[in-house]
Amino acid sequence: MHQHEIHQFLERYFTANGCELVSNGDGHMTVQLTIELDKELMNRPFYWHYLEKTGGIPNPMSLSLVTDGEKAPDDLKGELVHFGSPRLHQIFRSTRNLAGYIRLYEERMISDGQQVPLHPWLGLNIKVSHVTHLKKDNIRSIGLNLINGHIQEGFHDFLLSKKLTPKIPDFSFTLTPIIKPKSGINRIQSYLLQGIEKESFEWADEARNKWDEDLQLLNHFYGDHEQKPESYQMEKQALKEQYEPKISIDIINGGIFYLQHSH
């Protein structure tokens, strides 16, 4: 996930949750949080508890974020956000909590009075993680046309080129999905798995080799006794948890998008 994609994601996250972008420039933004997002992000439970008890006037905080240190003003005091940063992962979790699912419609650029069909798309933002003693995360944005089964990579960027609205536009009507959303999720998962099967698994082999080396050291430390102590079993299990290669696929958020036909 590149820095400009993170910036675009943050723009959509904050505006979708009713926040005002006080400033929004190259590599930085300052956001006036709503009460809900202050509670969600700023970790001030005692403040909000006190306010609710006393009936005081709420004062949500503002948040300054830097998405590109080279482009942001030198005097801006903001929190650097990058892929893997705690703040971004907190916002990913918040996205699941607050807006895990949306429904949007494409607006027509020209209205000539003719009815236009809108095709249903299932769009998912997905985190694919390769996990051993090291961890590599990759964010994938994938769309599936629920009429013809076409799969669109980079679906988030695909949507950025379109004007979307939460209400169905005039002179438009939606087509009924042929592929049900639940089946669509399974199709996208199968698509991801097929791609993963074609990848190099050198990272997993390296982890297993490292696992075997540490296991040999563990066995050497405890000697050749047939009855190993409980601590041996615990350390052996810890090595397995540390090195065993795993791939996880987690849906960050998603939605149904009704778009004009383009394929």
Residue pairs with C-beta under 8 A, 6 or more apart in sequence:
1 9
1 83
1 138
1 139
3 27
3 67
3 68
3 82
4 67
4 68
5 139
5 156
5 157
6 67
6 81
6 82
6 83
6 88
7 27
7 29
7 67
7 68
8 156
8 160
9 156
10 29
10 65
10 67
10 81
10 91
11 21
11 24
11 29
13 91
13 94
13 95
13 99
14 21
14 29
14 31
14 37
15 21
16 99
16 102
17 34
17 36
17 37
17 98
17 99
18 34
18 36
19 31
19 32
19 33
19 34
19 37
20 31
20 32
21 29
21 30
21 31
22 30
22 31
22 32
22 62
23 29
23 30
24 30
25 71
25 72
25 73
26 68
26 71
26 72
27 66
27 67
27 68
27 69
27 70
27 71
27 72
28 64
28 65
28 66
28 67
28 68
28 71
28 72
28 73
28 76
28 78
29 64
29 65
29 67
30 62
30 63
30 64
30 65
30 78
31 62
31 63
31 64
31 65
32 60
32 62
33 41
33 42
33 60
33 61
33 62
33 63
34 60
35 58
35 60
36 98
37 60
37 94
38 44
38 48
38 60
38 61
39 45
39 48
40 94
40 97
40 98
41 63
41 90
41 91
41 94
42 61
42 63
44 61
48 58
50 56
51 58
63 79
64 76
64 77
64 78
64 79
65 78
65 79
65 80
65 81
65 87
66 72
66 76
66 78
66 79
66 80
66 81
67 81
67 82
69 80
72 78
79 87
81 87
81 88
82 88
83 137
83 139
84 137
92 127
92 252
95 252
95 253
96 252
96 253
99 253
100 253
100 254
101 253
101 254
101 255
102 166
102 253
102 255
102 256
103 166
103 255
103 256
103 257
103 258
104 164
104 165
104 166
104 255
104 256
104 257
104 258
105 118
105 164
105 165
105 166
105 167
105 168
105 169
105 172
105 174
105 257
105 258
106 118
106 162
106 163
106 164
106 165
106 169
106 257
106 258
106 259
106 260
107 163
107 164
107 165
107 169
108 116
108 169
108 171
108 172
108 260
109 163
111 170
111 171
113 171
114 171
115 171
115 172
115 173
116 171
116 172
116 173
116 260
117 172
117 173
117 174
117 175
117 260
117 261
118 168
118 172
118 173
118 174
118 175
118 258
118 259
118 260
119 145
119 146
119 147
119 175
119 258
119 259
119 260
119 261
120 145
120 146
120 147
120 174
120 175
120 176
120 177
120 256
120 257
120 258
121 143
121 144
121 145
121 146
121 152
121 155
121 256
121 257
121 258
121 259
122 143
122 144
122 146
122 179
122 181
122 184
122 185
122 188
122 254
122 255
122 256
122 257
123 141
123 142
123 143
123 144
123 155
123 156
123 159
123 254
123 255
123 256
123 257
124 141
124 142
124 143
124 155
124 185
124 188
124 251
124 253
124 254
125 139
125 140
125 141
125 156
125 251
125 252
125 253
125 254
126 139
126 140
126 141
126 142
126 188
126 192
126 249
126 250
126 251
126 252
127 137
127 138
127 139
127 140
127 248
127 249
127 250
127 252
128 137
128 138
128 139
128 140
128 192
128 196
128 247
128 248
128 249
129 135
129 136
129 137
129 138
129 246
129 247
129 248
129 249
129 250
130 136
130 138
130 203
130 245
130 246
130 247
131 245
131 246
131 247
131 248
132 203
132 204
132 206
132 207
132 242
132 243
132 244
132 245
132 246
133 207
133 210
133 242
133 243
134 203
134 207
136 203
139 252
140 153
140 192
141 153
141 154
141 155
141 156
141 157
142 151
142 152
142 153
142 155
142 188
142 191
142 192
143 151
143 152
143 155
143 158
143 159
143 257
144 150
144 151
144 152
144 179
144 184
144 187
144 188
145 151
145 152
145 263
146 177
146 178
146 179
146 180
146 181
146 184
146 256
147 175
147 177
147 178
147 179
148 178
148 263
149 179
149 187
150 263
151 187
151 188
151 191
152 158
159 257
162 259
164 257
168 174
168 258
172 258
174 258
177 184
179 187
181 256
185 251
189 249
192 249
196 247
201 245
203 245
204 245
207 243
207 244
207 245
208 243
208 245
210 243
211 239
211 240
211 242
211 243
211 244
214 239
214 243
215 236
215 239
218 232
218 235
218 236
218 239
222 228
222 229
222 232
